[in-house]
Structure formats: structure tokens, C-alpha cells
Amino acid sequence: MEIIKTIKEMKNFARSAQAAGKTVALVPTMGYIHQGHLSLMVQARQACDVVVASIFVNPLQFGAGEDYEEYPRDLSRDAALIKSAGAAAIFAPSVAEMYPKGYQTFVEVEKITGRLCGSSRPGHFRGVTTVVSKLFNIVRPDQAFFGQKDAQQVLVLKKMTSDLNLDLEIITVPIVREADGLALSSRNIFLSPEHRKAALVLSRSLREAEAVIKNGERDAQTVLNQLKKAITAEPAARIDYVEVVSTTDLQPLETLEGEVLIALAVFFGKTRLIDNIMLTV
Ligand code: AMP
């Protein structure tokens, strides 16, 4: 497995695989690899001949006062894990390589980026769509793999891909969880043992909401009230948002029908965790 740091070398690597008739998958990450990331890579390996995993903590998608500086970084640890998942290359460019002096071009999806995480993290999705556009142009993958963990990100990237007529397929991979339900995240290492325990309220309350809906509840507000009550019962939890929305436009639902996304972002201390479930009602 190669570790590639420059755009020029990454392009050469991808172009020669493509010239040899190989299909290429891209798995963008910010590193500090866990089983969630690896499940994307394993699925990518099953679908394509060559898997490129990127590691780039993208400053553009972090707001002022967020955890850009603290975000965990460990390339040698990551490389061993990514190699074991069967990737052919890691693309790990520097910030200066991706955004050289004088950089001034950005990609922005409107409307759906103003909801959920976009409303509490202004500019976040502009950073995501810009960096992912650059990665798509550099690697030119046949397929790119993203986790359902970041449900809104997947919708935004699918919108960008179709609006800009990009020649690739976005594949969504289910959320990987710890045995006790906590969704894997690079940020989980920031949780104190107490907050780690308290954070179980997220997956538990989502499972409870799912059960209530399966039992016939169709009023979104009732489900939302129950979720908020369960989460606020946990003193360490501070809700950023909890929403029951349509998967097409991310607008709040009154009645649960069709494809429904229940998404939440909750702080435990300074650590902001997200989780969600998607249901067809
Ligand atoms: P990140 O490094 O957090 O930007 O995540 C890189 C990719 O891995 C994104 O597509 C995430 O949605 C995905 N991902 C992160 N955590 C999980 C998880 N627990 N299960 C599945 N995919 C995940």
C-alpha cells in the first residue's frame, strides 16, 4: 500500500490504474481510523479493483472554536488499519497542498445545507463539498463511499453529484456501532468514562423512537417529545438539535410517512456527537 502526499502523485496513481482498466473507489476520511471507516473500505474493496482512502482533516469544514486543532491525528496507526482493509493507497495531503496560498474557489449546495448540522455549524458543508469536489477531481473514482452516520453529508454529496453531473456513484454504508450501541466516531476518544456512559442515551433513545413508530405512532411531535425527554433525562447531555425530517428536503415532518430521518446532535462536555436512524414508514 502506498502513502501518497501530493496531488500530482495521486493523479498519476489513479490515472495509471484507470488506464489499466481498473475501477477505482474513493473513501474520504479525516483519519483516526475506526471500524466504521474500515467497513467503508471493505465494501469499497468488494465493489472496485482499487481502493484509495484519503485522510485529510479539512480546516474548511471546522468553524471558529471547533476542534480542528484537537482533532486526533495518527498516520502510522491509520496506515496499518487501512492496509488491513485492502486499500491500495492512502492519500494524505497537507493543508498547503490542498489549499495553496491564493486559493479562492468553493463549492456550495444550498437549501439542505441550512438544516440540521448546517444550521448549528455554518460553513461546515461548504467545506465538505469543496474538499470532496477536489478529491473527486484528483482521484476521479467510479464510486465513493460514505457512512450513514453522517446522514446529511450523504444527502448533500448526492445532491452535489447530481447537480454538477459528476460521473460517479455515491454509495452509503450503514452505521457501525459499539456492542453497547454507541456509534463509532473518532471523537469518542474525547469522552470521559462518565460521558461515554451517558452518551448511550443517543442510540437508546433512537431505538425507542423506532419501536414506537413500528408500533404505529405517526405523529412526529409525539416522537420528538419522547426523544427529547429521554435525552434531557441524562444530565450530562446538552442537545444541539433533535429532528424528525423528510429525507428529500430535510424539512420537519408533521406526520410520519415515507422515508423518515430522525437525526440528532448532542454535546457531552465539549464533545459533540451525532447519530441518526432512517426508517421507511
Ligand atoms: P470522518 O473521518 O469522521 O469524516 O468519517 C469518514 C467517513 O466515515 C464518513 O463517510 C463517515 O460517515 C464514515 N463514518 C464515520 N463513522 C462511522 C460509523 N460509525 N459507521 C459508518 N461510517 C462511519
py3Dmol code that shows the C-alpha trace and the ligand (Angstrom):
import py3Dmol

protein = """\
ATOM      1  CA  MET A   1       0.000   0.000   0.000  1.00  0.00           C
ATOM      2  CA  GLU A   2       1.278   3.431  -0.960  1.00  0.00           C
ATOM      3  CA  ILE A   3       1.075   6.582   1.134  1.00  0.00           C
ATOM      4  CA  ILE A   4       0.746   9.494  -1.249  1.00  0.00           C
ATOM      5  CA  LYS A   5       1.140  13.100  -0.165  1.00  0.00           C
ATOM      6  CA  THR A   6       0.994  15.149  -3.357  1.00  0.00           C
ATOM      7  CA  ILE A   7      -1.860  15.765  -5.777  1.00  0.00           C
ATOM      8  CA  LYS A   8       0.427  15.085  -8.737  1.00  0.00           C
ATOM      9  CA  GLU A   9       1.396  11.627  -7.468  1.00  0.00           C
ATOM     10  CA  MET A  10      -2.209  10.848  -6.515  1.00  0.00           C
ATOM     11  CA  LYS A  11      -3.366  11.734 -10.030  1.00  0.00           C
ATOM     12  CA  ASN A  12      -0.604   9.579 -11.551  1.00  0.00           C
ATOM     13  CA  PHE A  13      -1.510   6.629  -9.330  1.00  0.00           C
ATOM     14  CA  ALA A  14      -5.249   6.860 -10.153  1.00  0.00           C
ATOM     15  CA  ARG A  15      -4.719   7.536 -13.877  1.00  0.00           C
ATOM     16  CA  SER A  16      -2.437   4.532 -14.302  1.00  0.00           C
ATOM     17  CA  ALA A  17      -4.932   2.237 -12.514  1.00  0.00           C
ATOM     18  CA  GLN A  18      -7.690   3.595 -14.767  1.00  0.00           C
ATOM     19  CA  ALA A  19      -5.509   3.200 -17.890  1.00  0.00           C
ATOM     20  CA  ALA A  20      -5.073  -0.452 -16.910  1.00  0.00           C
ATOM     21  CA  GLY A  21      -8.874  -0.816 -16.950  1.00  0.00           C
ATOM     22  CA  LYS A  22      -9.276  -0.954 -13.179  1.00  0.00           C
ATOM     23  CA  THR A  23     -12.240   0.508 -11.322  1.00  0.00           C
ATOM     24  CA  VAL A  24     -11.356   2.908  -8.525  1.00  0.00           C
ATOM     25  CA  ALA A  25     -13.157   3.546  -5.234  1.00  0.00           C
ATOM     26  CA  LEU A  26     -12.562   6.552  -3.005  1.00  0.00           C
ATOM     27  CA  VAL A  27     -13.178   6.550   0.759  1.00  0.00           C
ATOM     28  CA  PRO A  28     -12.716  10.073   2.154  1.00  0.00           C
ATOM     29  CA  THR A  29     -11.941  10.311   5.875  1.00  0.00           C
ATOM     30  CA  MET A  30     -10.407  12.657   8.395  1.00  0.00           C
ATOM     31  CA  GLY A  31      -8.337   9.800   9.800  1.00  0.00           C
ATOM     32  CA  TYR A  32      -8.034   8.339  13.276  1.00  0.00           C
ATOM     33  CA  ILE A  33      -9.450   5.243  11.668  1.00  0.00           C
ATOM     34  CA  HIS A  34     -12.018   3.026  13.393  1.00  0.00           C
ATOM     35  CA  GLN A  35     -14.208   0.082  12.359  1.00  0.00           C
ATOM     36  CA  GLY A  36     -16.782   2.454  10.832  1.00  0.00           C
ATOM     37  CA  HIS A  37     -14.192   3.780   8.374  1.00  0.00           C
ATOM     38  CA  LEU A  38     -12.922   0.244   7.748  1.00  0.00           C
ATOM     39  CA  SER A  39     -16.395  -1.022   6.872  1.00  0.00           C
ATOM     40  CA  LEU A  40     -16.495   1.603   4.089  1.00  0.00           C
ATOM     41  CA  MET A  41     -13.137   0.371   2.811  1.00  0.00           C
ATOM     42  CA  VAL A  42     -14.104  -3.309   2.952  1.00  0.00           C
ATOM     43  CA  GLN A  43     -17.274  -2.582   0.997  1.00  0.00           C
ATOM     44  CA  ALA A  44     -15.293  -0.440  -1.457  1.00  0.00           C
ATOM     45  CA  ARG A  45     -12.841  -3.304  -1.976  1.00  0.00           C
ATOM     46  CA  GLN A  46     -15.720  -5.657  -2.766  1.00  0.00           C
ATOM     47  CA  ALA A  47     -17.065  -3.233  -5.369  1.00  0.00           C
ATOM     48  CA  CYS A  48     -13.907  -1.893  -7.046  1.00  0.00           C
ATOM     49  CA  ASP A  49     -10.433  -3.096  -8.081  1.00  0.00           C
ATOM     50  CA  VAL A  50      -8.507  -0.312  -6.394  1.00  0.00           C
ATOM     51  CA  VAL A  51      -9.418   1.470  -3.155  1.00  0.00           C
ATOM     52  CA  VAL A  52      -7.987   4.871  -2.298  1.00  0.00           C
ATOM     53  CA  ALA A  53      -8.615   6.079   1.269  1.00  0.00           C
ATOM     54  CA  SER A  54      -7.999   9.736   1.876  1.00  0.00           C
ATOM     55  CA  ILE A  55      -7.014  11.220   5.207  1.00  0.00           C
ATOM     56  CA  PHE A  56      -7.366  14.965   5.464  1.00  0.00           C
ATOM     57  CA  VAL A  57      -8.508  16.985   8.458  1.00  0.00           C
ATOM     58  CA  ASN A  58     -10.120  19.681   6.356  1.00  0.00           C
ATOM     59  CA  PRO A  59      -9.791  23.070   8.059  1.00  0.00           C
ATOM     60  CA  LEU A  60     -12.505  24.489   5.807  1.00  0.00           C
ATOM     61  CA  GLN A  61     -15.247  22.386   7.416  1.00  0.00           C
ATOM     62  CA  PHE A  62     -14.444  23.415  11.004  1.00  0.00           C
ATOM     63  CA  GLY A  63     -15.916  26.606  12.461  1.00  0.00           C
ATOM     64  CA  ALA A  64     -14.190  29.022  14.823  1.00  0.00           C
ATOM     65  CA  GLY A  65     -13.973  27.486  18.290  1.00  0.00           C
ATOM     66  CA  GLU A  66     -14.491  23.942  16.992  1.00  0.00           C
ATOM     67  CA  ASP A  67     -12.000  21.108  17.484  1.00  0.00           C
ATOM     68  CA  TYR A  68      -9.794  21.456  14.360  1.00  0.00           C
ATOM     69  CA  GLU A  69      -6.583  21.729  16.393  1.00  0.00           C
ATOM     70  CA  GLU A  70      -7.506  18.948  18.846  1.00  0.00           C
ATOM     71  CA  TYR A  71      -8.849  16.535  16.213  1.00  0.00           C
ATOM     72  CA  PRO A  72      -6.878  13.265  16.659  1.00  0.00           C
ATOM     73  CA  ARG A  73      -4.207  12.556  14.038  1.00  0.00           C
ATOM     74  CA  ASP A  74      -2.028   9.413  13.794  1.00  0.00           C
ATOM     75  CA  LEU A  75      -0.972   8.455  10.275  1.00  0.00           C
ATOM     76  CA  SER A  76       1.167   5.423  11.137  1.00  0.00           C
ATOM     77  CA  ARG A  77      -1.615   3.892  13.246  1.00  0.00           C
ATOM     78  CA  ASP A  78      -4.132   4.651  10.463  1.00  0.00           C
ATOM     79  CA  ALA A  79      -1.897   3.218   7.725  1.00  0.00           C
ATOM     80  CA  ALA A  80      -1.718  -0.205   9.386  1.00  0.00           C
ATOM     81  CA  LEU A  81      -5.518  -0.367   9.762  1.00  0.00           C
ATOM     82  CA  ILE A  82      -6.215   0.851   6.220  1.00  0.00           C
ATOM     83  CA  LYS A  83      -3.733  -1.635   4.776  1.00  0.00           C
ATOM     84  CA  SER A  84      -5.535  -4.458   6.604  1.00  0.00           C
ATOM     85  CA  ALA A  85      -8.806  -3.389   4.926  1.00  0.00           C
ATOM     86  CA  GLY A  86      -7.253  -3.940   1.495  1.00  0.00           C
ATOM     87  CA  ALA A  87      -6.784  -0.358   0.294  1.00  0.00           C
ATOM     88  CA  ALA A  88      -4.147   0.194  -2.392  1.00  0.00           C
ATOM     89  CA  ALA A  89      -3.266   3.728  -1.372  1.00  0.00           C
ATOM     90  CA  ILE A  90      -3.739   6.412   1.240  1.00  0.00           C
ATOM     91  CA  PHE A  91      -3.922   9.974   0.000  1.00  0.00           C
ATOM     92  CA  ALA A  92      -2.815  12.201   2.891  1.00  0.00           C
ATOM     93  CA  PRO A  93      -2.097  15.678   1.559  1.00  0.00           C
ATOM     94  CA  SER A  94      -1.043  18.651   3.664  1.00  0.00           C
ATOM     95  CA  VAL A  95      -3.291  21.686   4.069  1.00  0.00           C
ATOM     96  CA  ALA A  96      -0.891  23.706   1.868  1.00  0.00           C
ATOM     97  CA  GLU A  97      -1.138  21.040  -0.834  1.00  0.00           C
ATOM     98  CA  MET A  98      -4.946  21.231  -0.886  1.00  0.00           C
ATOM     99  CA  TYR A  99      -5.311  24.977  -0.298  1.00  0.00           C
ATOM    100  CA  PRO A 100      -2.167  26.699  -1.521  1.00  0.00           C
ATOM    101  CA  LYS A 101      -1.678  30.425  -0.951  1.00  0.00           C
ATOM    102  CA  GLY A 102      -4.222  32.355  -3.001  1.00  0.00           C
ATOM    103  CA  TYR A 103      -6.801  29.532  -3.010  1.00  0.00           C
ATOM    104  CA  GLN A 104     -10.265  31.057  -3.642  1.00  0.00           C
ATOM    105  CA  THR A 105     -12.693  28.531  -5.161  1.00  0.00           C
ATOM    106  CA  PHE A 106     -15.544  26.903  -3.223  1.00  0.00           C
ATOM    107  CA  VAL A 107     -18.427  24.547  -3.961  1.00  0.00           C
ATOM    108  CA  GLU A 108     -21.736  25.137  -2.228  1.00  0.00           C
ATOM    109  CA  VAL A 109     -25.004  23.213  -2.118  1.00  0.00           C
ATOM    110  CA  GLU A 110     -27.865  25.458  -0.982  1.00  0.00           C
ATOM    111  CA  LYS A 111     -31.076  24.826   0.990  1.00  0.00           C
ATOM    112  CA  ILE A 112     -30.482  21.356   2.517  1.00  0.00           C
ATOM    113  CA  THR A 113     -27.180  22.608   3.951  1.00  0.00           C
ATOM    114  CA  GLY A 114     -29.089  25.163   6.030  1.00  0.00           C
ATOM    115  CA  ARG A 115     -30.760  22.472   8.133  1.00  0.00           C
ATOM    116  CA  LEU A 116     -29.608  20.182  10.999  1.00  0.00           C
ATOM    117  CA  CYS A 117     -25.773  20.240  11.263  1.00  0.00           C
ATOM    118  CA  GLY A 118     -25.667  23.038   8.686  1.00  0.00           C
ATOM    119  CA  SER A 119     -27.666  25.331  10.911  1.00  0.00           C
ATOM    120  CA  SER A 120     -25.506  24.757  14.009  1.00  0.00           C
ATOM    121  CA  ARG A 121     -22.244  24.661  12.004  1.00  0.00           C
ATOM    122  CA  PRO A 122     -22.483  27.442   9.387  1.00  0.00           C
ATOM    123  CA  GLY A 123     -19.984  26.898   6.566  1.00  0.00           C
ATOM    124  CA  HIS A 124     -19.417  23.255   7.503  1.00  0.00           C
ATOM    125  CA  PHE A 125     -20.983  21.756   4.391  1.00  0.00           C
ATOM    126  CA  ARG A 126     -19.342  24.347   2.124  1.00  0.00           C
ATOM    127  CA  GLY A 127     -16.055  22.997   3.451  1.00  0.00           C
ATOM    128  CA  VAL A 128     -17.177  19.400   2.924  1.00  0.00           C
ATOM    129  CA  THR A 129     -18.441  19.896  -0.647  1.00  0.00           C
ATOM    130  CA  THR A 130     -15.336  21.886  -1.586  1.00  0.00           C
ATOM    131  CA  VAL A 131     -12.867  19.302  -0.315  1.00  0.00           C
ATOM    132  CA  VAL A 132     -14.866  16.344  -1.643  1.00  0.00           C
ATOM    133  CA  SER A 133     -15.091  18.034  -5.083  1.00  0.00           C
ATOM    134  CA  LYS A 134     -11.323  18.398  -5.075  1.00  0.00           C
ATOM    135  CA  LEU A 135     -10.861  14.755  -4.056  1.00  0.00           C
ATOM    136  CA  PHE A 136     -13.293  13.643  -6.773  1.00  0.00           C
ATOM    137  CA  ASN A 137     -11.346  15.632  -9.385  1.00  0.00           C
ATOM    138  CA  ILE A 138      -7.987  14.322  -8.220  1.00  0.00           C
ATOM    139  CA  VAL A 139      -8.932  10.633  -7.960  1.00  0.00           C
ATOM    140  CA  ARG A 140     -11.867  10.501 -10.435  1.00  0.00           C
ATOM    141  CA  PRO A 141     -13.350   7.459  -8.674  1.00  0.00           C
ATOM    142  CA  ASP A 142     -16.056   5.255 -10.150  1.00  0.00           C
ATOM    143  CA  GLN A 143     -17.628   5.019  -6.717  1.00  0.00           C
ATOM    144  CA  ALA A 144     -17.188   6.994  -3.498  1.00  0.00           C
ATOM    145  CA  PHE A 145     -18.187   5.513  -0.127  1.00  0.00           C
ATOM    146  CA  PHE A 146     -19.714   7.476   2.757  1.00  0.00           C
ATOM    147  CA  GLY A 147     -21.240   6.467   6.098  1.00  0.00           C
ATOM    148  CA  GLN A 148     -24.911   6.790   7.013  1.00  0.00           C
ATOM    149  CA  LYS A 149     -23.538   8.079  10.340  1.00  0.00           C
ATOM    150  CA  ASP A 150     -23.295  11.462   8.596  1.00  0.00           C
ATOM    151  CA  ALA A 151     -26.758  11.210   7.033  1.00  0.00           C
ATOM    152  CA  GLN A 152     -26.983  14.855   5.989  1.00  0.00           C
ATOM    153  CA  GLN A 153     -23.496  14.738   4.453  1.00  0.00           C
ATOM    154  CA  VAL A 154     -24.569  11.846   2.216  1.00  0.00           C
ATOM    155  CA  LEU A 155     -27.660  13.758   1.042  1.00  0.00           C
ATOM    156  CA  VAL A 156     -25.616  16.900   0.379  1.00  0.00           C
ATOM    157  CA  LEU A 157     -22.957  14.977  -1.574  1.00  0.00           C
ATOM    158  CA  LYS A 158     -25.586  13.117  -3.596  1.00  0.00           C
ATOM    159  CA  LYS A 159     -27.182  16.467  -4.441  1.00  0.00           C
ATOM    160  CA  MET A 160     -23.823  17.942  -5.444  1.00  0.00           C
ATOM    161  CA  THR A 161     -23.032  14.885  -7.576  1.00  0.00           C
ATOM    162  CA  SER A 162     -26.321  15.033  -9.446  1.00  0.00           C
ATOM    163  CA  ASP A 163     -26.464  18.844  -9.744  1.00  0.00           C
ATOM    164  CA  LEU A 164     -22.914  19.004 -11.146  1.00  0.00           C
ATOM    165  CA  ASN A 165     -23.420  15.914 -13.366  1.00  0.00           C
ATOM    166  CA  LEU A 166     -20.430  14.179 -11.812  1.00  0.00           C
ATOM    167  CA  ASP A 167     -19.582  10.807 -13.298  1.00  0.00           C
ATOM    168  CA  LEU A 168     -19.513   8.694 -10.185  1.00  0.00           C
ATOM    169  CA  GLU A 169     -21.769   6.839  -7.820  1.00  0.00           C
ATOM    170  CA  ILE A 170     -22.156   7.712  -4.136  1.00  0.00           C
ATOM    171  CA  ILE A 171     -22.538   4.566  -2.021  1.00  0.00           C
ATOM    172  CA  THR A 172     -23.909   4.762   1.526  1.00  0.00           C
ATOM    173  CA  VAL A 173     -22.725   2.305   4.185  1.00  0.00           C
ATOM    174  CA  PRO A 174     -24.691   1.556   7.421  1.00  0.00           C
ATOM    175  CA  ILE A 175     -23.629   2.951  10.805  1.00  0.00           C
ATOM    176  CA  VAL A 176     -21.139   0.771  12.703  1.00  0.00           C
ATOM    177  CA  ARG A 177     -21.761   0.772  16.463  1.00  0.00           C
ATOM    178  CA  GLU A 178     -20.005  -0.447  19.593  1.00  0.00           C
ATOM    179  CA  ALA A 179     -21.583  -3.539  21.168  1.00  0.00           C
ATOM    180  CA  ASP A 180     -23.468  -1.242  23.583  1.00  0.00           C
ATOM    181  CA  GLY A 181     -24.912   0.894  20.776  1.00  0.00           C
ATOM    182  CA  LEU A 182     -22.637   3.950  20.684  1.00  0.00           C
ATOM    183  CA  ALA A 183     -21.955   4.924  17.058  1.00  0.00           C
ATOM    184  CA  LEU A 184     -18.230   4.750  16.348  1.00  0.00           C
ATOM    185  CA  SER A 185     -16.610   8.159  15.928  1.00  0.00           C
ATOM    186  CA  SER A 186     -13.052   9.464  16.002  1.00  0.00           C
ATOM    187  CA  ARG A 187     -14.344  11.954  18.577  1.00  0.00           C
ATOM    188  CA  ASN A 188     -15.367   9.217  21.062  1.00  0.00           C
ATOM    189  CA  ILE A 189     -11.804   9.293  22.473  1.00  0.00           C
ATOM    190  CA  PHE A 190     -12.581  12.756  23.864  1.00  0.00           C
ATOM    191  CA  LEU A 191     -15.358  11.332  26.102  1.00  0.00           C
ATOM    192  CA  SER A 192     -14.636  10.868  29.804  1.00  0.00           C
ATOM    193  CA  PRO A 193     -15.778   7.473  31.184  1.00  0.00           C
ATOM    194  CA  GLU A 194     -18.895   9.196  32.622  1.00  0.00           C
ATOM    195  CA  HIS A 195     -19.723  10.911  29.337  1.00  0.00           C
ATOM    196  CA  ARG A 196     -19.028   7.700  27.410  1.00  0.00           C
ATOM    197  CA  LYS A 197     -21.703   6.010  29.548  1.00  0.00           C
ATOM    198  CA  ALA A 198     -24.092   8.964  29.313  1.00  0.00           C
ATOM    199  CA  ALA A 199     -23.738   9.029  25.502  1.00  0.00           C
ATOM    200  CA  LEU A 200     -25.548   5.678  25.290  1.00  0.00           C
ATOM    201  CA  VAL A 201     -28.746   7.699  25.653  1.00  0.00           C
ATOM    202  CA  LEU A 202     -28.415   8.631  21.964  1.00  0.00           C
ATOM    203  CA  SER A 203     -28.637   5.173  20.421  1.00  0.00           C
ATOM    204  CA  ARG A 204     -31.059   4.043  23.136  1.00  0.00           C
ATOM    205  CA  SER A 205     -33.492   6.904  22.536  1.00  0.00           C
ATOM    206  CA  LEU A 206     -33.299   6.398  18.756  1.00  0.00           C
ATOM    207  CA  ARG A 207     -34.085   2.697  19.188  1.00  0.00           C
ATOM    208  CA  GLU A 208     -37.022   3.602  21.442  1.00  0.00           C
ATOM    209  CA  ALA A 209     -38.318   6.065  18.833  1.00  0.00           C
ATOM    210  CA  GLU A 210     -38.038   3.371  16.187  1.00  0.00           C
ATOM    211  CA  ALA A 211     -40.023   0.944  18.357  1.00  0.00           C
ATOM    212  CA  VAL A 212     -42.763   3.496  18.990  1.00  0.00           C
ATOM    213  CA  ILE A 213     -43.075   4.168  15.244  1.00  0.00           C
ATOM    214  CA  LYS A 214     -43.118   0.449  14.476  1.00  0.00           C
ATOM    215  CA  ASN A 215     -45.954   0.160  16.981  1.00  0.00           C
ATOM    216  CA  GLY A 216     -47.997   2.605  14.912  1.00  0.00           C
ATOM    217  CA  GLU A 217     -47.208   6.118  16.166  1.00  0.00           C
ATOM    218  CA  ARG A 218     -47.466   8.549  13.230  1.00  0.00           C
ATOM    219  CA  ASP A 219     -47.318  11.938  14.953  1.00  0.00           C
ATOM    220  CA  ALA A 220     -43.816  13.390  14.563  1.00  0.00           C
ATOM    221  CA  GLN A 221     -44.189  15.774  17.516  1.00  0.00           C
ATOM    222  CA  THR A 222     -45.044  12.898  19.863  1.00  0.00           C
ATOM    223  CA  VAL A 223     -41.929  11.011  18.772  1.00  0.00           C
ATOM    224  CA  LEU A 224     -39.824  14.165  19.062  1.00  0.00           C
ATOM    225  CA  ASN A 225     -41.129  14.932  22.561  1.00  0.00           C
ATOM    226  CA  GLN A 226     -40.322  11.422  23.701  1.00  0.00           C
ATOM    227  CA  LEU A 227     -36.799  11.623  22.272  1.00  0.00           C
ATOM    228  CA  LYS A 228     -36.100  14.994  23.886  1.00  0.00           C
ATOM    229  CA  LYS A 229     -37.470  13.795  27.205  1.00  0.00           C
ATOM    230  CA  ALA A 230     -35.207  10.727  27.149  1.00  0.00           C
ATOM    231  CA  ILE A 231     -32.131  12.769  26.253  1.00  0.00           C
ATOM    232  CA  THR A 232     -32.720  15.593  28.721  1.00  0.00           C
ATOM    233  CA  ALA A 233     -33.195  12.983  31.461  1.00  0.00           C
ATOM    234  CA  GLU A 234     -29.451  12.427  31.065  1.00  0.00           C
ATOM    235  CA  PRO A 235     -27.904  15.378  32.977  1.00  0.00           C
ATOM    236  CA  ALA A 236     -24.607  15.276  31.044  1.00  0.00           C
ATOM    237  CA  ALA A 237     -26.358  15.680  27.686  1.00  0.00           C
ATOM    238  CA  ARG A 238     -26.823  19.108  26.102  1.00  0.00           C
ATOM    239  CA  ILE A 239     -28.982  18.967  22.972  1.00  0.00           C
ATOM    240  CA  ASP A 240     -27.767  20.795  19.875  1.00  0.00           C
ATOM    241  CA  TYR A 241     -30.682  19.536  17.791  1.00  0.00           C
ATOM    242  CA  VAL A 242     -33.105  16.627  17.618  1.00  0.00           C
ATOM    243  CA  GLU A 243     -35.219  16.494  14.459  1.00  0.00           C
ATOM    244  CA  VAL A 244     -37.661  14.280  12.616  1.00  0.00           C
ATOM    245  CA  VAL A 245     -37.371  15.193   8.944  1.00  0.00           C
ATOM    246  CA  SER A 246     -38.090  14.103   5.414  1.00  0.00           C
ATOM    247  CA  THR A 247     -35.066  12.532   3.667  1.00  0.00           C
ATOM    248  CA  THR A 248     -35.708  14.514   0.491  1.00  0.00           C
ATOM    249  CA  ASP A 249     -35.524  18.115   1.721  1.00  0.00           C
ATOM    250  CA  LEU A 250     -34.691  17.642   5.427  1.00  0.00           C
ATOM    251  CA  GLN A 251     -37.779  19.662   6.358  1.00  0.00           C
ATOM    252  CA  PRO A 252     -39.514  18.767   9.658  1.00  0.00           C
ATOM    253  CA  LEU A 253     -42.381  16.304   9.312  1.00  0.00           C
ATOM    254  CA  GLU A 254     -45.763  16.555  10.998  1.00  0.00           C
ATOM    255  CA  THR A 255     -46.939  13.091  10.019  1.00  0.00           C
ATOM    256  CA  LEU A 256     -44.573  10.180   9.704  1.00  0.00           C
ATOM    257  CA  GLU A 257     -44.800   8.651   6.271  1.00  0.00           C
ATOM    258  CA  GLY A 258     -42.411   7.559   3.543  1.00  0.00           C
ATOM    259  CA  GLU A 259     -38.714   7.780   4.258  1.00  0.00           C
ATOM    260  CA  VAL A 260     -38.089   9.445   7.605  1.00  0.00           C
ATOM    261  CA  LEU A 261     -34.788  10.575   9.114  1.00  0.00           C
ATOM    262  CA  ILE A 262     -34.511  11.025  12.859  1.00  0.00           C
ATOM    263  CA  ALA A 263     -31.263  12.879  13.444  1.00  0.00           C
ATOM    264  CA  LEU A 264     -29.638  14.389  16.487  1.00  0.00           C
ATOM    265  CA  ALA A 265     -26.539  16.195  17.660  1.00  0.00           C
ATOM    266  CA  VAL A 266     -25.827  16.303  21.384  1.00  0.00           C
ATOM    267  CA  PHE A 267     -22.913  17.664  23.388  1.00  0.00           C
ATOM    268  CA  PHE A 268     -21.312  15.729  26.247  1.00  0.00           C
ATOM    269  CA  GLY A 269     -18.959  18.282  27.771  1.00  0.00           C
ATOM    270  CA  LYS A 270     -17.179  19.833  24.792  1.00  0.00           C
ATOM    271  CA  THR A 271     -17.674  16.761  22.599  1.00  0.00           C
ATOM    272  CA  ARG A 272     -20.470  16.974  20.047  1.00  0.00           C
ATOM    273  CA  LEU A 273     -21.794  13.583  18.927  1.00  0.00           C
ATOM    274  CA  ILE A 274     -24.226  12.886  16.087  1.00  0.00           C
ATOM    275  CA  ASP A 275     -26.412   9.869  15.479  1.00  0.00           C
ATOM    276  CA  ASN A 276     -29.489   9.030  13.432  1.00  0.00           C
ATOM    277  CA  ILE A 277     -31.855   6.390  12.160  1.00  0.00           C
ATOM    278  CA  MET A 278     -33.592   6.241   8.830  1.00  0.00           C
ATOM    279  CA  LEU A 279     -36.930   4.463   8.586  1.00  0.00           C
ATOM    280  CA  THR A 280     -39.440   3.713   5.891  1.00  0.00           C
ATOM    281  CA  VAL A 281     -42.866   4.226   7.442  1.00  0.00           C
TER     282      VAL A 281
END
"""
ligand_1 = """\
23
AMP
P -14.827 11.103 9.276
O -13.405 10.653 9.325
O -15.476 11.203 10.608
O -15.003 12.321 8.408
O -15.623 9.956 8.539
C -15.222 9.483 7.279
C -16.315 8.617 6.709
O -16.581 7.529 7.586
C -17.654 9.377 6.546
O -18.263 8.961 5.336
C -18.430 8.923 7.746
O -19.826 8.963 7.545
C -17.948 7.497 7.891
N -18.174 7.040 9.260
C -17.779 7.651 10.404
N -18.215 6.963 11.485
C -18.916 5.907 11.006
C -19.610 4.822 11.616
N -19.702 4.693 12.938
N -20.202 3.918 10.800
C -20.129 4.047 9.451
N -19.475 5.029 8.813
C -18.879 5.948 9.582
"""
view = py3Dmol.view(width=600, height=400)
view.addModel(protein, "pdb")
view.setStyle({"model": 0}, {"cartoon": {"style": "trace"}})
view.addModel(ligand_1, "xyz")
view.setStyle({"model": 1}, {"stick": {}})
view.zoomTo()
view.show()
